[in-house]
Amino acid sequence: MPNMSYCRFENTVTDMRDCINAIEDRETDELSSYEVNALSHFLDLAKEITNLEPEIEGILENYEE
């Protein structure tokens, strides 16, 4: 089975940007309970990504060489 990781980050970044735009544009007044739960997980993931910053920077440096 082919590995779909070639577009994993690209697609995720687009979706994350859409979520960030919705928060910035205050499009959060009518969220379902599922969306509220997902927003909580979104924040948890943002913190996890921040904690992984050194690892992510290392990966990016490997590709810059």
All heavy atoms as a GROMACS GRO file, in nm:
protein
  529
    1MET      N    1   0.085  -0.118   0.000
    1MET     CA    2   0.000   0.000   0.000
    1MET      C    3   0.089   0.124   0.000
    1MET      O    4   0.181   0.135   0.080
    1MET     CB    5  -0.089  -0.003   0.124
    1MET     CG    6  -0.189   0.106   0.128
    1MET     SD    7  -0.317   0.051   0.244
    1MET     CE    8  -0.384   0.201   0.291
    2PRO      N    9   0.064   0.222  -0.087
    2PRO     CA   10   0.149   0.340  -0.096
    2PRO      C   11   0.140   0.426   0.031
    2PRO      O   12   0.036   0.435   0.094
    2PRO     CB   13   0.096   0.417  -0.217
    2PRO     CG   14  -0.024   0.347  -0.265
    2PRO     CD   15  -0.042   0.222  -0.186
    3ASN      N   16   0.250   0.488   0.063
    3ASN     CA   17   0.257   0.576   0.179
    3ASN      C   18   0.206   0.714   0.140
    3ASN      O   19   0.257   0.776   0.048
    3ASN     CB   20   0.402   0.584   0.228
    3ASN     CG   21   0.417   0.664   0.354
    3ASN    OD1   22   0.328   0.737   0.395
    3ASN    ND2   23   0.531   0.649   0.416
    4MET      N   24   0.105   0.762   0.210
    4MET     CA   25   0.043   0.891   0.177
    4MET      C   26   0.107   1.007   0.253
    4MET      O   27   0.055   1.117   0.253
    4MET     CB   28  -0.107   0.886   0.207
    4MET     CG   29  -0.183   0.785   0.125
    4MET     SD   30  -0.176   0.818  -0.051
    4MET     CE   31  -0.287   0.956  -0.060
    5SER      N   32   0.220   0.982   0.318
    5SER     CA   33   0.282   1.086   0.400
    5SER      C   34   0.332   1.204   0.316
    5SER      O   35   0.357   1.310   0.370
    5SER     CB   36   0.397   1.029   0.482
    5SER     OG   37   0.502   0.987   0.398
    6TYR      N   38   0.342   1.188   0.185
    6TYR     CA   39   0.391   1.296   0.101
    6TYR      C   40   0.302   1.420   0.108
    6TYR      O   41   0.346   1.531   0.082
    6TYR     CB   42   0.407   1.251  -0.044
    6TYR     CG   43   0.277   1.217  -0.112
    6TYR    CD1   44   0.204   1.315  -0.181
    6TYR    CD2   45   0.225   1.089  -0.107
    6TYR    CE1   46   0.083   1.284  -0.241
    6TYR    CE2   47   0.105   1.058  -0.167
    6TYR     CZ   48   0.035   1.156  -0.235
    6TYR     OH   49  -0.084   1.126  -0.294
    7CYS      N   50   0.175   1.403   0.143
    7CYS     CA   51   0.085   1.519   0.151
    7CYS      C   52   0.030   1.540   0.292
    7CYS      O   53  -0.051   1.629   0.314
    7CYS     CB   54  -0.029   1.507   0.050
    7CYS     SG   55  -0.133   1.361   0.075
    8ARG      N   56   0.074   1.462   0.388
    8ARG     CA   57   0.023   1.469   0.524
    8ARG      C   58   0.038   1.608   0.583
    8ARG      O   59  -0.059   1.668   0.631
    8ARG     CB   60   0.096   1.367   0.611
    8ARG     CG   61   0.056   1.374   0.758
    8ARG     CD   62   0.140   1.281   0.843
    8ARG     NE   63   0.121   1.144   0.798
    8ARG     CZ   64   0.219   1.054   0.792
    8ARG    NH1   65   0.342   1.087   0.827
    8ARG    NH2   66   0.196   0.932   0.753
    9PHE      N   67   0.157   1.661   0.582
    9PHE     CA   68   0.181   1.791   0.643
    9PHE      C   69   0.116   1.903   0.563
    9PHE      O   70   0.059   1.996   0.620
    9PHE     CB   71   0.331   1.816   0.663
    9PHE     CG   72   0.392   1.722   0.763
    9PHE    CD1   73   0.476   1.621   0.723
    9PHE    CD2   74   0.363   1.734   0.898
    9PHE    CE1   75   0.532   1.533   0.815
    9PHE    CE2   76   0.418   1.647   0.991
    9PHE     CZ   77   0.503   1.546   0.949
   10GLU      N   78   0.124   1.894   0.431
   10GLU     CA   79   0.064   1.998   0.346
   10GLU      C   80  -0.086   2.008   0.371
   10GLU      O   81  -0.139   2.118   0.392
   10GLU     CB   82   0.090   1.966   0.198
   10GLU     CG   83   0.034   2.071   0.106
   10GLU     CD   84   0.063   2.040  -0.040
   10GLU    OE1   85   0.122   1.936  -0.070
   10GLU    OE2   86   0.025   2.123  -0.124
   11ASN      N   87  -0.156   1.896   0.372
   11ASN     CA   88  -0.300   1.899   0.395
   11ASN      C   89  -0.335   1.945   0.536
   11ASN      O   90  -0.431   2.020   0.556
   11ASN     CB   91  -0.360   1.760   0.370
   11ASN     CG   92  -0.357   1.721   0.224
   11ASN    OD1   93  -0.338   1.804   0.136
   11ASN    ND2   94  -0.373   1.593   0.199
   12THR      N   95  -0.257   1.901   0.632
   12THR     CA   96  -0.283   1.937   0.772
   12THR      C   97  -0.262   2.085   0.794
   12THR      O   98  -0.340   2.150   0.865
   12THR     CB   99  -0.195   1.854   0.866
   12THR    OG1  100  -0.223   1.715   0.843
   12THR    CG2  101  -0.220   1.888   1.011
   13VAL      N  102  -0.157   2.141   0.736
   13VAL     CA  103  -0.130   2.285   0.750
   13VAL      C  104  -0.246   2.367   0.694
   13VAL      O  105  -0.289   2.466   0.756
   13VAL     CB  106   0.003   2.324   0.682
   13VAL    CG1  107   0.017   2.473   0.666
   13VAL    CG2  108   0.120   2.269   0.763
   14THR      N  109  -0.300   2.326   0.582
   14THR     CA  110  -0.414   2.396   0.523
   14THR      C  111  -0.534   2.391   0.617
   14THR      O  112  -0.600   2.494   0.641
   14THR     CB  113  -0.450   2.333   0.387
   14THR    OG1  114  -0.337   2.344   0.300
   14THR    CG2  115  -0.570   2.402   0.324
   15ASP      N  116  -0.561   2.276   0.673
   15ASP     CA  117  -0.674   2.262   0.766
   15ASP      C  118  -0.651   2.340   0.894
   15ASP      O  119  -0.743   2.403   0.948
   15ASP     CB  120  -0.699   2.115   0.799
   15ASP     CG  121  -0.751   2.036   0.680
   15ASP    OD1  122  -0.806   2.098   0.587
   15ASP    OD2  123  -0.738   1.912   0.681
   16MET      N  124  -0.527   2.339   0.945
   16MET     CA  125  -0.496   2.414   1.066
   16MET      C  126  -0.512   2.564   1.042
   16MET      O  127  -0.564   2.636   1.127
   16MET     CB  128  -0.354   2.383   1.114
   16MET     CG  129  -0.341   2.244   1.172
   16MET     SD  130  -0.172   2.201   1.216
   16MET     CE  131  -0.145   2.312   1.354
   17ARG      N  132  -0.470   2.611   0.926
   17ARG     CA  133  -0.483   2.753   0.893
   17ARG      C  134  -0.630   2.791   0.888
   17ARG      O  135  -0.670   2.898   0.936
   17ARG     CB  136  -0.414   2.783   0.760
   17ARG     CG  137  -0.431   2.923   0.704
   17ARG     CD  138  -0.408   3.039   0.798
   17ARG     NE  139  -0.284   3.039   0.868
   17ARG     CZ  140  -0.263   3.110   0.981
   17ARG    NH1  141  -0.357   3.187   1.032
   17ARG    NH2  142  -0.148   3.107   1.042
   18ASP      N  143  -0.715   2.705   0.834
   18ASP     CA  144  -0.858   2.730   0.830
   18ASP      C  145  -0.915   2.742   0.972
   18ASP      O  146  -0.996   2.832   0.999
   18ASP     CB  147  -0.928   2.617   0.752
   18ASP     CG  148  -1.077   2.641   0.738
   18ASP    OD1  149  -1.117   2.751   0.696
   18ASP    OD2  150  -1.153   2.548   0.768
   19CYS      N  151  -0.872   2.654   1.061
   19CYS     CA  152  -0.918   2.660   1.200
   19CYS      C  153  -0.870   2.788   1.268
   19CYS      O  154  -0.947   2.854   1.340
   19CYS     CB  155  -0.866   2.538   1.277
   19CYS     SG  156  -0.940   2.383   1.226
   20ILE      N  157  -0.746   2.824   1.247
   20ILE     CA  158  -0.692   2.947   1.307
   20ILE      C  159  -0.767   3.068   1.255
   20ILE      O  160  -0.802   3.159   1.332
   20ILE     CB  161  -0.541   2.957   1.282
   20ILE    CG1  162  -0.467   2.851   1.365
   20ILE    CG2  163  -0.488   3.097   1.314
   20ILE    CD1  164  -0.323   2.832   1.328
   21ASN      N  165  -0.796   3.071   1.126
   21ASN     CA  166  -0.873   3.182   1.069
   21ASN      C  167  -1.011   3.192   1.133
   21ASN      O  168  -1.059   3.302   1.162
   21ASN     CB  169  -0.886   3.167   0.917
   21ASN     CG  170  -0.757   3.195   0.845
   21ASN    OD1  171  -0.664   3.254   0.900
   21ASN    ND2  172  -0.748   3.150   0.721
   22ALA      N  173  -1.074   3.078   1.157
   22ALA     CA  174  -1.207   3.078   1.219
   22ALA      C  175  -1.200   3.135   1.361
   22ALA      O  176  -1.288   3.212   1.402
   22ALA     CB  177  -1.264   2.936   1.222
   23ILE      N  178  -1.096   3.101   1.434
   23ILE     CA  179  -1.079   3.154   1.569
   23ILE      C  180  -1.053   3.304   1.563
   23ILE      O  181  -1.116   3.383   1.636
   23ILE     CB  182  -0.964   3.082   1.642
   23ILE    CG1  183  -1.003   2.935   1.667
   23ILE    CG2  184  -0.930   3.152   1.774
   23ILE    CD1  185  -0.886   2.846   1.707
   24GLU      N  186  -0.963   3.346   1.475
   24GLU     CA  187  -0.930   3.489   1.462
   24GLU      C  188  -1.051   3.570   1.416
   24GLU      O  189  -1.069   3.684   1.460
   24GLU     CB  190  -0.814   3.508   1.364
   24GLU     CG  191  -0.683   3.459   1.417
   24GLU     CD  192  -0.570   3.468   1.317
   24GLU    OE1  193  -0.595   3.474   1.194
   24GLU    OE2  194  -0.454   3.468   1.361
   25ASP      N  195  -1.132   3.512   1.328
   25ASP     CA  196  -1.250   3.581   1.276
   25ASP      C  197  -1.372   3.566   1.369
   25ASP      O  198  -1.482   3.608   1.334
   25ASP     CB  199  -1.285   3.529   1.136
   25ASP     CG  200  -1.178   3.560   1.034
   25ASP    OD1  201  -1.094   3.648   1.060
   25ASP    OD2  202  -1.178   3.494   0.928
   26ARG      N  203  -1.351   3.504   1.482
   26ARG     CA  204  -1.455   3.484   1.584
   26ARG      C  205  -1.576   3.407   1.529
   26ARG      O  206  -1.690   3.438   1.561
   26ARG     CB  207  -1.497   3.616   1.645
   26ARG     CG  208  -1.380   3.695   1.703
   26ARG     CD  209  -1.424   3.796   1.805
   26ARG     NE  210  -1.322   3.889   1.848
   26ARG     CZ  211  -1.211   3.861   1.915
   26ARG    NH1  212  -1.182   3.740   1.943
   26ARG    NH2  213  -1.126   3.955   1.953
   27GLU      N  214  -1.546   3.306   1.448
   27GLU     CA  215  -1.651   3.221   1.392
   27GLU      C  216  -1.672   3.099   1.484
   27GLU      O  217  -1.676   2.985   1.438
   27GLU     CB  218  -1.612   3.176   1.252
   27GLU     CG  219  -1.600   3.290   1.153
   27GLU     CD  220  -1.546   3.244   1.019
   27GLU    OE1  221  -1.525   3.124   0.998
   27GLU    OE2  222  -1.523   3.332   0.933
   28THR      N  223  -1.686   3.127   1.612
   28THR     CA  224  -1.694   3.018   1.711
   28THR      C  225  -1.818   3.027   1.798
   28THR      O  226  -1.825   2.962   1.903
   28THR     CB  227  -1.569   3.020   1.800
   28THR    OG1  228  -1.556   3.150   1.859
   28THR    CG2  229  -1.443   2.990   1.721
   29ASP      N  230  -1.916   3.105   1.758
   29ASP     CA  231  -2.034   3.127   1.841
   29ASP      C  232  -2.132   3.010   1.840
   29ASP      O  233  -2.212   2.996   1.932
   29ASP     CB  234  -2.109   3.254   1.797
   29ASP     CG  235  -2.029   3.380   1.824
   29ASP    OD1  236  -1.938   3.374   1.910
   29ASP    OD2  237  -2.058   3.482   1.761
   30GLU      N  238  -2.130   2.929   1.737
   30GLU     CA  239  -2.230   2.822   1.724
   30GLU      C  240  -2.164   2.686   1.703
   30GLU      O  241  -2.202   2.611   1.614
   30GLU     CB  242  -2.325   2.854   1.609
   30GLU     CG  243  -2.404   2.982   1.632
   30GLU     CD  244  -2.500   3.013   1.519
   30GLU    OE1  245  -2.529   2.923   1.438
   30GLU    OE2  246  -2.544   3.129   1.512
   31LEU      N  247  -2.067   2.652   1.788
   31LEU     CA  248  -1.999   2.524   1.774
   31LEU      C  249  -2.083   2.413   1.837
   31LEU      O  250  -2.144   2.431   1.943
   31LEU     CB  251  -1.863   2.529   1.845
   31LEU     CG  252  -1.760   2.629   1.790
   31LEU    CD1  253  -1.634   2.624   1.875
   31LEU    CD2  254  -1.728   2.602   1.645
   32SER      N  255  -2.084   2.299   1.771
   32SER     CA  256  -2.150   2.181   1.828
   32SER      C  257  -2.062   2.128   1.942
   32SER      O  258  -1.946   2.166   1.958
   32SER     CB  259  -2.166   2.073   1.722
   32SER     OG  260  -2.038   2.021   1.686
   33SER      N  261  -2.117   2.038   2.021
   33SER     CA  262  -2.038   1.979   2.129
   33SER      C  263  -1.918   1.903   2.073
   33SER      O  264  -1.811   1.901   2.135
   33SER     CB  265  -2.124   1.887   2.214
   33SER     OG  266  -2.178   1.782   2.137
   34TYR      N  267  -1.932   1.845   1.953
   34TYR     CA  268  -1.821   1.777   1.888
   34TYR      C  269  -1.710   1.875   1.852
   34TYR      O  270  -1.592   1.846   1.866
   34TYR     CB  271  -1.868   1.703   1.762
   34TYR     CG  272  -1.965   1.593   1.788
   34TYR    CD1  273  -2.099   1.605   1.754
   34TYR    CD2  274  -1.923   1.474   1.848
   34TYR    CE1  275  -2.190   1.504   1.778
   34TYR    CE2  276  -2.014   1.371   1.873
   34TYR     CZ  277  -2.146   1.388   1.838
   34TYR     OH  278  -2.235   1.286   1.864
   35GLU      N  279  -1.750   1.991   1.803
   35GLU     CA  280  -1.652   2.092   1.765
   35GLU      C  281  -1.583   2.151   1.888
   35GLU      O  282  -1.464   2.182   1.883
   35GLU     CB  283  -1.718   2.203   1.682
   35GLU     CG  284  -1.752   2.161   1.540
   35GLU     CD  285  -1.626   2.134   1.459
   35GLU    OE1  286  -1.565   2.228   1.407
   35GLU    OE2  287  -1.588   2.016   1.450
   36VAL      N  288  -1.656   2.170   1.998
   36VAL     CA  289  -1.595   2.219   2.121
   36VAL      C  290  -1.491   2.119   2.170
   36VAL      O  291  -1.380   2.156   2.209
   36VAL     CB  292  -1.702   2.246   2.230
   36VAL    CG1  293  -1.638   2.275   2.364
   36VAL    CG2  294  -1.793   2.361   2.188
   37ASN      N  295  -1.525   1.993   2.165
   37ASN     CA  296  -1.432   1.887   2.204
   37ASN      C  297  -1.309   1.888   2.113
   37ASN      O  298  -1.195   1.877   2.160
   37ASN     CB  299  -1.501   1.751   2.200
   37ASN     CG  300  -1.417   1.641   2.258
   37ASN    OD1  301  -1.349   1.660   2.359
   37ASN    ND2  302  -1.424   1.524   2.197
   38ALA      N  303  -1.332   1.902   1.984
   38ALA     CA  304  -1.222   1.906   1.888
   38ALA      C  305  -1.134   2.029   1.910
   38ALA      O  306  -1.011   2.020   1.897
   38ALA     CB  307  -1.275   1.904   1.744
   39LEU      N  308  -1.194   2.141   1.944
   39LEU     CA  309  -1.117   2.263   1.970
   39LEU      C  310  -1.026   2.243   2.092
   39LEU      O  311  -0.911   2.286   2.092
   39LEU     CB  312  -1.210   2.383   1.990
   39LEU     CG  313  -1.143   2.518   2.014
   39LEU    CD1  314  -1.049   2.555   1.899
   39LEU    CD2  315  -1.249   2.625   2.035
   40SER      N  316  -1.076   2.174   2.191
   40SER     CA  317  -0.994   2.142   2.309
   40SER      C  318  -0.875   2.054   2.269
   40SER      O  319  -0.762   2.079   2.311
   40SER     CB  320  -1.080   2.071   2.414
   40SER     OG  321  -1.001   2.034   2.523
   41HIS      N  322  -0.900   1.956   2.185
   41HIS     CA  323  -0.792   1.869   2.136
   41HIS      C  324  -0.695   1.949   2.047
   41HIS      O  325  -0.575   1.923   2.049
   41HIS     CB  326  -0.850   1.751   2.058
   41HIS     CG  327  -0.915   1.650   2.146
   41HIS    ND1  328  -0.868   1.523   2.164
   41HIS    CD2  329  -1.025   1.659   2.225
   41HIS    CE1  330  -0.946   1.457   2.249
   41HIS    NE2  331  -1.042   1.539   2.286
   42PHE      N  332  -0.748   2.042   1.970
   42PHE     CA  333  -0.666   2.128   1.885
   42PHE      C  334  -0.566   2.205   1.971
   42PHE      O  335  -0.447   2.212   1.938
   42PHE     CB  336  -0.759   2.224   1.809
   42PHE     CG  337  -0.692   2.309   1.705
   42PHE    CD1  338  -0.657   2.257   1.582
   42PHE    CD2  339  -0.669   2.443   1.729
   42PHE    CE1  340  -0.599   2.338   1.485
   42PHE    CE2  341  -0.611   2.523   1.633
   42PHE     CZ  342  -0.575   2.471   1.510
   43LEU      N  343  -0.612   2.259   2.084
   43LEU     CA  344  -0.524   2.332   2.175
   43LEU      C  345  -0.419   2.239   2.235
   43LEU      O  346  -0.300   2.274   2.243
   43LEU     CB  347  -0.606   2.400   2.285
   43LEU     CG  348  -0.526   2.480   2.388
   43LEU    CD1  349  -0.445   2.590   2.321
   43LEU    CD2  350  -0.621   2.538   2.492
   44ASP      N  351  -0.460   2.119   2.275
   44ASP     CA  352  -0.365   2.022   2.328
   44ASP      C  353  -0.257   1.989   2.225
   44ASP      O  354  -0.138   1.980   2.259
   44ASP     CB  355  -0.436   1.893   2.370
   44ASP     CG  356  -0.524   1.910   2.492
   44ASP    OD1  357  -0.506   2.009   2.567
   44ASP    OD2  358  -0.614   1.825   2.512
   45LEU      N  359  -0.298   1.970   2.100
   45LEU     CA  360  -0.202   1.940   1.994
   45LEU      C  361  -0.108   2.058   1.968
   45LEU      O  362   0.010   2.038   1.942
   45LEU     CB  363  -0.274   1.900   1.866
   45LEU     CG  364  -0.336   1.762   1.867
   45LEU    CD1  365  -0.421   1.741   1.742
   45LEU    CD2  366  -0.229   1.655   1.876
   46ALA      N  367  -0.161   2.179   1.977
   46ALA     CA  368  -0.076   2.298   1.958
   46ALA      C  369   0.034   2.301   2.064
   46ALA      O  370   0.151   2.331   2.032
   46ALA     CB  371  -0.161   2.425   1.966
   47LYS      N  372  -0.001   2.267   2.186
   47LYS     CA  373   0.099   2.262   2.293
   47LYS      C  374   0.201   2.152   2.267
   47LYS      O  375   0.321   2.171   2.289
   47LYS     CB  376   0.030   2.240   2.428
   47LYS     CG  377  -0.054   2.358   2.471
   47LYS     CD  378  -0.134   2.327   2.597
   47LYS     CE  379  -0.225   2.442   2.635
   47LYS     NZ  380  -0.312   2.407   2.750
   48GLU      N  381   0.154   2.037   2.220
   48GLU     CA  382   0.243   1.926   2.189
   48GLU      C  383   0.339   1.963   2.075
   48GLU      O  384   0.458   1.932   2.080
   48GLU     CB  385   0.160   1.803   2.152
   48GLU     CG  386   0.237   1.675   2.152
   48GLU     CD  387   0.146   1.554   2.135
   48GLU    OE1  388   0.027   1.560   2.172
   48GLU    OE2  389   0.196   1.452   2.084
   49ILE      N  390   0.287   2.030   1.974
   49ILE     CA  391   0.372   2.074   1.862
   49ILE      C  392   0.478   2.171   1.912
   49ILE      O  393   0.595   2.160   1.875
   49ILE     CB  394   0.286   2.137   1.750
   49ILE    CG1  395   0.202   2.030   1.682
   49ILE    CG2  396   0.374   2.211   1.649
   49ILE    CD1  397   0.094   2.085   1.591
   50THR      N  398   0.438   2.263   1.997
   50THR     CA  399   0.534   2.359   2.053
   50THR      C  400   0.643   2.285   2.130
   50THR      O  401   0.761   2.321   2.120
   50THR     CB  402   0.462   2.460   2.145
   50THR    OG1  403   0.365   2.530   2.068
   50THR    CG2  404   0.558   2.560   2.204
   51ASN      N  405   0.606   2.183   2.206
   51ASN     CA  406   0.706   2.105   2.280
   51ASN      C  407   0.800   2.029   2.187
   51ASN      O  408   0.912   1.997   2.226
   51ASN     CB  409   0.637   2.007   2.375
   51ASN     CG  410   0.569   2.077   2.491
   51ASN    OD1  411   0.606   2.186   2.530
   51ASN    ND2  412   0.468   2.012   2.547
   52LEU      N  413   0.755   2.001   2.066
   52LEU     CA  414   0.837   1.929   1.968
   52LEU      C  415   0.920   2.023   1.880
   52LEU      O  416   0.985   1.978   1.785
   52LEU     CB  417   0.748   1.842   1.879
   52LEU     CG  418   0.689   1.719   1.945
   52LEU    CD1  419   0.586   1.654   1.855
   52LEU    CD2  420   0.799   1.619   1.980
   53GLU      N  421   0.920   2.151   1.910
   53GLU     CA  422   0.989   2.248   1.826
   53GLU      C  423   1.135   2.211   1.798
   53GLU      O  424   1.178   2.217   1.682
   53GLU     CB  425   0.980   2.388   1.887
   53GLU     CG  426   1.040   2.495   1.798
   53GLU     CD  427   1.020   2.636   1.854
   53GLU    OE1  428   0.952   2.652   1.957
   53GLU    OE2  429   1.073   2.728   1.792
   54PRO      N  430   1.214   2.169   1.898
   54PRO     CA  431   1.353   2.133   1.866
   54PRO      C  432   1.363   2.017   1.768
   54PRO      O  433   1.448   2.020   1.677
   54PRO     CB  434   1.412   2.094   2.003
   54PRO     CG  435   1.325   2.159   2.105
   54PRO     CD  436   1.187   2.163   2.043
   55GLU      N  437   1.278   1.917   1.784
   55GLU     CA  438   1.280   1.803   1.691
   55GLU      C  439   1.239   1.846   1.550
   55GLU      O  440   1.300   1.804   1.452
   55GLU     CB  441   1.188   1.691   1.741
   55GLU     CG  442   1.238   1.619   1.863
   55GLU     CD  443   1.203   1.685   1.996
   55GLU    OE1  444   1.156   1.802   1.997
   55GLU    OE2  445   1.224   1.620   2.099
   56ILE      N  446   1.137   1.929   1.542
   56ILE     CA  447   1.091   1.977   1.412
   56ILE      C  448   1.199   2.061   1.344
   56ILE      O  449   1.226   2.045   1.224
   56ILE     CB  450   0.959   2.057   1.426
   56ILE    CG1  451   0.847   1.963   1.474
   56ILE    CG2  452   0.922   2.126   1.295
   56ILE    CD1  453   0.720   2.035   1.517
   57GLU      N  454   1.263   2.148   1.420
   57GLU     CA  455   1.372   2.228   1.364
   57GLU      C  456   1.485   2.140   1.315
   57GLU      O  457   1.545   2.166   1.211
   57GLU     CB  458   1.421   2.330   1.466
   57GLU     CG  459   1.323   2.443   1.488
   57GLU     CD  460   1.366   2.540   1.598
   57GLU    OE1  461   1.454   2.505   1.680
   57GLU    OE2  462   1.310   2.652   1.600
   58GLY      N  463   1.516   2.033   1.390
   58GLY     CA  464   1.620   1.939   1.346
   58GLY      C  465   1.584   1.872   1.215
   58GLY      O  466   1.669   1.856   1.127
   59ILE      N  467   1.459   1.830   1.201
   59ILE     CA  468   1.414   1.769   1.076
   59ILE      C  469   1.429   1.867   0.960
   59ILE      O  470   1.480   1.833   0.853
   59ILE     CB  471   1.268   1.721   1.089
   59ILE    CG1  472   1.258   1.607   1.190
   59ILE    CG2  473   1.211   1.680   0.952
   59ILE    CD1  474   1.116   1.574   1.234
   60LEU      N  475   1.386   1.991   0.983
   60LEU     CA  476   1.395   2.093   0.877
   60LEU      C  477   1.540   2.121   0.840
   60LEU      O  478   1.571   2.136   0.721
   60LEU     CB  479   1.324   2.222   0.922
   60LEU     CG  480   1.172   2.210   0.941
   60LEU    CD1  481   1.117   2.338   1.003
   60LEU    CD2  482   1.103   2.178   0.810
   61GLU      N  483   1.628   2.125   0.938
   61GLU     CA  484   1.770   2.147   0.911
   61GLU      C  485   1.827   2.036   0.825
   61GLU      O  486   1.910   2.061   0.736
   61GLU     CB  487   1.847   2.161   1.041
   61GLU     CG  488   1.825   2.292   1.112
   61GLU     CD  489   1.891   2.298   1.250
   61GLU    OE1  490   1.968   2.204   1.283
   61GLU    OE2  491   1.864   2.395   1.322
   62ASN      N  492   1.783   1.912   0.849
   62ASN     CA  493   1.832   1.800   0.769
   62ASN      C  494   1.795   1.814   0.622
   62ASN      O  495   1.869   1.771   0.534
   62ASN     CB  496   1.776   1.668   0.822
   62ASN     CG  497   1.842   1.624   0.950
   62ASN    OD1  498   1.954   1.664   0.980
   62ASN    ND2  499   1.774   1.541   1.027
   63TYR      N  500   1.682   1.877   0.594
   63TYR     CA  501   1.639   1.895   0.456
   63TYR      C  502   1.701   2.018   0.391
   63TYR      O  503   1.698   2.031   0.270
   63TYR     CB  504   1.486   1.900   0.448
   63TYR     CG  505   1.424   1.763   0.456
   63TYR    CD1  506   1.384   1.711   0.577
   63TYR    CD2  507   1.409   1.686   0.341
   63TYR    CE1  508   1.330   1.583   0.585
   63TYR    CE2  509   1.355   1.559   0.347
   63TYR     CZ  510   1.316   1.508   0.471
   63TYR     OH  511   1.262   1.382   0.477
   64GLU      N  512   1.753   2.109   0.472
   64GLU     CA  513   1.816   2.230   0.418
   64GLU      C  514   1.956   2.203   0.369
   64GLU      O  515   2.011   2.278   0.292
   64GLU     CB  516   1.818   2.340   0.524
   64GLU     CG  517   1.681   2.396   0.555
   64GLU     CD  518   1.682   2.493   0.672
   64GLU    OE1  519   1.788   2.517   0.731
   64GLU    OE2  520   1.574   2.547   0.703
   65GLU      N  521   2.016   2.094   0.415
   65GLU     CA  522   2.156   2.064   0.379
   65GLU      C  523   2.170   2.013   0.239
   65GLU      O  524   2.092   1.968   0.171
   65GLU     CB  525   2.213   1.962   0.478
   65GLU     CG  526   2.218   2.018   0.617
   65GLU     CD  527   2.262   1.916   0.720
   65GLU    OE1  528   2.275   1.797   0.689
   65GLU    OE2  529   2.282   1.956   0.835
   0.00000   0.00000   0.00000
